């Protein structure tokens, strides 16, 4: 069955509109994000809707004439004339936009943005992977005339929109704000919906496959293709394969329930610290992962007290995480698919929910921090999975993949830091409730924190 390439409604469109209205051509817009999150699609949709004409220069597949035109980019009249002939499009002053797709493939065009923007005839949108951009700009002057925005996988509300459901998330927000439990039957239905999001994920291509086929095996194959693309990209910037191994090991590292990502268990003990820092920066710049850093002093201004040598890694998209966790299995053998669908996810697979919560918190603009400290007998660690800063207080979050309301780490944290806490949250799989002063939050409401 041949798939249709749908154009999904994305929240980043509103950010793009604000850029167009506020900047009025004074800056170019750079949309950065991991491969396959939909950057090119949203740029083209925006151009069609908001301008009278547009040209898309795809540097990943540009004809020879385009590269020849780039050689004349310092002569704006010549460059614009050539582009119009090549693409058969008439550009209109202050009413047209030129999209430089995969801008990292053409550093000369990126450098010329300063002068193209100054020219003021047209608007400019650039798209690219930050990782590739960084590796291809070492010998050029980075333009300051850029407004940069980040595109991530589809969040849960965008996923519901894709399934023609615009009602659920606003209703959930109303229930959250009024602290109104929904009842167990409704909660079970909402959790089934969330589990589907966990399985499919938020990569537009995977969502499109699900809508077209309603078959999770097909969806899994699509996700495998995306992961292979990421691994190929990692290999290009790091032929040693170390970045690929760091990425691929994320599920196994989380499943160990350790208090940090243990690089030595993945790469061995011989890594140079400076080289390791560079590899981790490359991984972070790829925007395929979400870092959570340990905060030694959980308080407002957590970045000031973050230990950047101690961190956890999450896959940026939970759908990709599930495929990566069982990379050596076919979808029919993937126990997470089976158990998530039947709501029988065991405690040892709770790290799937932890990855989901990391994704949902990141999607609404939170930086991720966590905190660990030894128990009274020193044999184990307490751990707060995520800590959010709100005003002059903090909100600790403990994540469980079950319906149990036990929260030993939260209780110990409250004793230790009671004067710093605004509100404590247990994210779990039952209905909205309170357990004394702990808010027990169903996982699908994480987006409102």
Secondary structure, DSSP 8 states (H G I E B T S, - for coil): ----------THHHHHHHHHHHHTTSSEEEEEE-TTSSHHHHHHHHHHHH-SEEEEEETTS--HHHHHHHTTTTSHHHHHHHHHHHHT----TTTEEEEEETGGG-HHHHHHHHHHHHH-SSEEEEEE-HHHHHHT-TTS---S-EEEEEE-S--HHHHHHHTT--SHHHHHHHHHHTT----HHHHHHHHHHHHHHHHH-S-HHHHHHHHHH--HHHHHHHHHHHHHHHHHHHHHH-TTSHHHHHHHTHHHHHHTT-SS--HHHHH-S---HHHHHHHHHHHHHTTSEEEEEEESS-SSSGGGGEEEEEEEEEESSHHHHHHHHTTTS-GGG-HHHHHHHTT---GGGTHHHHHHHHHHHHHTT--EEEEEEE-TTSSSEEEESEEEEETTEEEEEEE-SSS----HHHHHHHHHHGGGBS-EEEEESS-SEEETTEEEEEGGGGGG-
